[in-house]
């Protein structure tokens, strides 16, 4: 049985029943090329005539505009480039009631406004525990102590002398999509899935820095610490630290932003974001995890039977359709429509994404486009003809380790509803006849 069991942020409504789906229309190659082959244009004769009619009556193309009449700013007017004023709505946003204080809170990446796989630095979501630390790099230090042969203190200049590496990784908060455990809550992928971003990090291998200090034979764990007011710490297995972790000082080619940990942050590929310590100032090497004494709750996920999943660090395979979605409705009316979204996995690369426009009755393989890196987001597309009937949009990702993104029902059966962490369940958007969309669940 079909039912809509979610309504965002307000009064819940009953579903519209089983979705009615007409046979989807398609544009044949002959229709697309008729009357335009000589010019190489992919337009039907009808579409071409329509475009000409609009152009003849549209002052936006027939009249001279202000930007045609006047000289604009010169090259010295904007020494650090900014987006167009017409894109000022594309910003990170918070949900004020999520936390008691904005200094220990989160804002969200506007996923529905982005394309490709790289998140612009100014749009990467923020998560802080004591506000943003503003640090003079000339005075910043990184200490390595504990079970090492020689405790060391590095300046930024010292760090920059190690061999550098460039890697593209996603960073996802463990609580991303957490509000959706008990049903559809937040209306828009910026709020349901926006605690993730994907950038190129430039830095040095953590293993190179640790080896400089000399690891003792009993060393098994690391405790990185931040220089922020919260003195944020997390326990990390030494094995992971020696594998692929970086100490980063650049993202997307420029210095880390203060809200992203300037001047140094830890990069822990594929693992939950709270371990990517920002404003990194110290790494203590030990023989046991500190969380056994102090931080047990930070590394477990409660199950329905009262037990808990332990050491749940890796972010599971996940995807979300970013357009169409509640913040990005269909506005062009019926016709050719582009569906797009993002997929990622902490276990490796995305091998495949399937999409459905009818709530799971029929699935089709989406087209992956753009670079494919391990532990990085992947961009997918599905082009279809929308006939104006209701849609129930979903995506399902599969990674190269064979992990398949579960439905929310499957996830709750396995883990219950007590957690807010590691929710990688399939997301559903209901698109109405007028093109507007909302966050729902179907069963």
FENNORZI-V382395 format. One record per residue. N is the residue number from 0. RES is the residue in one letter. SS is DSSP state (a for helix, b for strand, c for the rest). PSI is psi in degrees with one decimal (NA if undefined). Layout:
N	RES	SS	PSI
N	RES	SS	PSI
This chain:
0	X	c	142.7
1	X	c	136.1
2	X	c	143.5
3	X	c	116.6
4	X	c	13.4
5	X	c	142.2
6	X	c	121.0
7	X	c	133.1
8	X	c	-0.4
9	X	c	-152.2
10	X	c	131.4
11	X	c	147.6
12	X	c	153.8
13	X	c	159.5
14	X	c	171.8
15	X	c	11.2
16	X	c	-170.5
17	X	c	129.1
18	X	c	135.6
19	X	c	124.3
20	X	c	114.4
21	X	c	159.9
22	X	c	128.8
23	X	c	137.5
24	X	c	157.6
25	X	c	153.8
26	X	c	115.1
27	X	c	161.3
28	X	a	-37.3
29	X	a	-43.3
30	X	a	-40.7
31	X	a	-35.2
32	X	a	-11.4
33	X	c	130.2
34	X	c	1.2
35	X	c	6.4
36	X	a	-38.9
37	X	a	-29.0
38	X	a	-7.9
39	X	c	16.7
40	X	c	136.8
41	X	c	66.6
42	X	c	140.8
43	X	c	163.0
44	X	a	-40.0
45	X	a	-42.4
46	X	a	-38.8
47	X	a	-45.4
48	X	a	-41.5
49	X	a	-42.6
50	X	a	-40.6
51	X	a	-39.6
52	X	a	-40.5
53	X	a	-42.9
54	X	a	-37.4
55	X	a	-25.3
56	X	a	5.9
57	X	c	108.8
58	X	a	-17.2
59	X	a	-23.6
60	X	a	-26.2
61	X	a	-20.1
62	X	c	149.8
63	X	c	132.2
64	X	c	165.3
65	X	a	-38.6
66	X	a	-13.1
67	X	a	-22.8
68	X	a	-32.3
69	X	c	148.9
70	X	c	143.7
71	X	c	-173.2
72	X	c	147.9
73	X	c	179.2
74	X	c	-17.6
75	X	c	1.5
76	X	c	-24.1
77	X	c	75.5
78	X	c	-26.3
79	X	c	115.6
80	X	c	143.5
81	X	c	157.2
82	X	c	162.5
83	X	c	148.6
84	X	a	-21.6
85	X	a	-2.2
86	X	a	17.8
87	X	c	-14.0
88	X	c	-12.4
89	X	c	90.4
90	X	c	162.9
91	X	c	145.8
92	X	b	150.8
93	X	b	173.2
94	X	c	104.2
95	X	a	-30.9
96	X	a	-0.6
97	X	a	-35.8
98	X	c	161.0
99	X	c	-26.1
100	X	c	130.5
101	X	a	-16.6
102	X	a	-14.6
103	X	a	68.1
104	X	c	-161.6
105	X	b	147.2
106	X	b	174.3
107	X	b	140.2
108	X	c	132.7
109	X	c	73.8
110	X	a	-33.4
111	X	a	-12.8
112	X	a	-1.7
113	X	c	161.2
114	X	c	172.8
115	X	c	-155.0
116	X	c	-12.0
117	X	c	128.9
118	X	c	126.2
119	X	c	143.9
120	X	a	-39.2
121	X	a	-2.6
122	X	a	-0.9
123	X	c	129.4
124	X	c	155.6
125	X	c	142.2
126	X	b	117.5
127	X	c	154.2
128	X	c	-14.1
129	X	c	28.3
130	X	c	176.5
131	X	c	127.9
132	X	c	126.7
133	X	c	108.5
134	X	c	131.8
135	X	c	115.3
136	X	a	-27.6
137	X	a	-22.8
138	X	a	-0.9
139	X	c	143.1
140	X	b	151.6
141	X	b	119.9
142	X	b	139.3
143	X	b	118.4
144	X	b	-176.3
145	X	b	-135.1
146	X	c	65.4
147	X	b	157.4
148	X	c	-39.2
149	X	c	104.6
150	X	c	136.5
151	X	b	153.0
152	X	b	122.5
153	X	b	139.9
154	X	b	172.1
155	X	a	-37.5
156	X	a	-37.8
157	X	a	-44.9
158	X	a	-39.7
159	X	c	-9.4
160	X	c	-10.9
161	X	c	156.7
162	X	c	137.8
163	X	b	153.2
164	X	b	147.4
165	X	b	125.7
166	X	b	142.7
167	X	b	119.8
168	X	b	153.2
169	X	b	152.3
170	X	b	122.9
171	X	b	132.2
172	X	c	140.1
173	X	c	-24.0
174	X	c	5.2
175	X	c	130.3
176	X	c	10.1
177	X	a	-32.7
178	X	a	-13.4
179	X	a	0.1
180	X	c	-38.8
181	X	c	13.2
182	X	c	170.8
183	X	c	126.0
184	X	c	-56.4
185	X	c	134.4
186	X	c	90.0
187	X	c	140.4
188	X	a	-20.6
189	X	a	-36.4
190	X	a	-31.0
191	X	a	-33.4
192	X	c	7.3
193	X	c	5.9
194	X	c	51.6
195	X	b	144.2
196	X	b	168.9
197	X	b	117.2
198	X	b	168.1
199	X	b	122.6
200	X	b	139.4
201	X	b	129.6
202	X	b	-162.2
203	X	b	153.7
204	X	b	133.2
205	X	a	-35.8
206	X	a	-36.6
207	X	a	-40.9
208	X	a	-41.9
209	X	a	-40.2
210	X	a	-28.9
211	X	a	-35.2
212	X	a	-22.6
213	X	c	108.1
214	X	b	134.3
215	X	c	159.9
216	X	c	-23.8
217	X	c	-1.7
218	X	c	129.6
219	X	c	-18.8
220	X	b	157.2
221	X	b	146.6
222	X	b	90.4
223	X	b	146.6
224	X	b	139.0
225	X	b	160.5
226	X	c	8.5
227	X	c	172.7
228	X	c	-23.6
229	X	c	-10.7
230	X	c	51.5
231	X	c	130.9
232	X	b	152.1
233	X	b	145.8
234	X	b	132.9
235	X	b	132.2
236	X	b	137.6
237	X	a	-34.6
238	X	a	-42.2
239	X	a	-42.2
240	X	a	-35.6
241	X	a	-11.9
242	X	a	-72.9
243	X	c	10.8
244	X	c	146.8
245	X	b	154.9
246	X	b	108.7
247	X	b	146.1
248	X	b	-8.3
249	X	b	151.3
250	X	b	130.4
251	X	c	34.6
252	X	c	-18.0
253	X	b	169.8
254	X	b	147.1
255	X	c	141.6
256	X	c	153.7
257	X	a	-39.8
258	X	a	-10.8
259	X	a	13.2
260	X	c	12.1
261	X	c	132.4
262	X	c	-8.8
263	X	c	141.3
264	X	b	157.9
265	X	b	138.6
266	X	b	120.7
267	X	c	82.7
268	X	c	131.5
269	X	c	-10.8
270	X	b	162.0
271	X	c	147.7
272	X	a	-25.7
273	X	a	-11.4
274	X	a	-10.4
275	X	c	71.8
276	X	c	126.6
277	X	b	161.8
278	X	c	43.8
279	X	b	124.1
280	X	b	-20.5
281	X	b	144.1
282	X	b	113.9
283	X	b	132.9
284	X	b	129.7
285	X	b	-178.7
286	X	c	-0.4
287	X	c	158.0
288	X	c	129.7
289	X	a	-27.1
290	X	a	-16.4
291	X	a	-25.5
292	X	c	-34.3
293	X	c	-24.4
294	X	c	32.2
295	X	a	-43.3
296	X	a	-18.7
297	X	a	-8.3
298	X	a	20.1
299	X	b	150.5
300	X	b	122.9
301	X	b	144.2
302	X	c	167.2
303	X	c	-28.4
304	X	c	7.4
305	X	c	-13.0
306	X	c	-178.9
307	X	b	147.9
308	X	b	128.8
309	X	b	148.1
310	X	c	48.5
311	X	c	75.0
312	X	c	-39.6
313	X	b	134.8
314	X	c	126.4
315	X	c	165.2
316	X	c	136.4
317	X	b	155.5
318	X	b	164.0
319	X	b	139.8
320	X	b	122.8
321	X	b	-28.4
322	X	b	130.4
323	X	c	154.2
324	X	b	174.0
325	X	c	-35.8
326	X	c	-4.8
327	X	b	70.4
328	X	c	167.6
329	X	c	118.6
330	X	c	-11.5
331	X	c	-3.7
332	X	c	-167.1
333	X	c	151.9
334	X	b	-167.6
335	X	b	131.5
336	X	b	140.4
337	X	b	121.2
338	X	b	134.7
339	X	b	159.8
340	X	b	-171.9
341	X	b	147.0
342	X	b	148.0
343	X	b	163.1
344	X	c	137.2
345	X	c	-3.9
346	X	c	-9.2
347	X	c	-142.5
348	X	c	157.7
349	X	b	124.4
350	X	b	-28.3
351	X	b	146.7
352	X	b	128.5
353	X	b	146.3
354	X	b	153.3
355	X	b	142.6
356	X	c	1.2
357	X	b	32.9
358	X	c	23.1
359	X	c	-0.9
360	X	c	-37.5
361	X	c	131.0
362	X	c	144.7
363	X	b	147.1
364	X	b	126.5
365	X	c	163.0
366	X	b	118.5
367	X	b	134.3
368	X	b	137.6
369	X	c	179.8
370	X	c	148.6
371	X	c	112.3
372	X	c	152.1
373	X	c	135.5
374	X	c	36.2
375	X	c	158.5
376	X	c	154.0
377	X	b	142.0
378	X	b	132.2
379	X	b	156.2
380	X	b	152.1
381	X	b	119.4
382	X	b	127.5
383	X	b	164.8
384	X	b	119.9
385	X	b	125.2
386	X	c	7.4
387	X	c	-2.0
388	X	c	160.6
389	X	c	146.7
390	X	b	147.5
391	X	b	99.2
392	X	b	133.2
393	X	b	155.3
394	X	b	148.9
395	X	b	117.0
396	X	b	148.6
397	X	b	128.5
398	X	b	174.0
399	X	c	-1.7
400	X	c	-1.4
401	X	c	3.1
402	X	c	134.9
403	X	b	131.9
404	X	c	127.7
405	X	c	164.6
406	X	c	162.9
407	X	a	-35.6
408	X	a	-43.2
409	X	a	-39.9
410	X	a	-43.8
411	X	a	-33.4
412	X	a	-38.2
413	X	a	-34.5
414	X	a	-7.6
415	X	c	-166.2
416	X	c	14.5
417	X	c	-15.3
418	X	c	160.2
419	X	c	7.4
420	X	c	150.7
421	X	c	45.0
422	X	c	103.9
423	X	c	25.1
424	X	c	155.7
425	X	c	131.4
426	X	c	141.3
427	X	b	131.6
428	X	b	130.4
429	X	b	116.8
430	X	b	124.1
431	X	c	176.0
432	X	c	-27.9
433	X	c	2.3
434	X	c	-13.5
435	X	c	157.5
436	X	b	154.8
437	X	b	160.4
438	X	b	120.4
439	X	b	172.1
440	X	c	149.5
441	X	c	149.2
442	X	c	NA
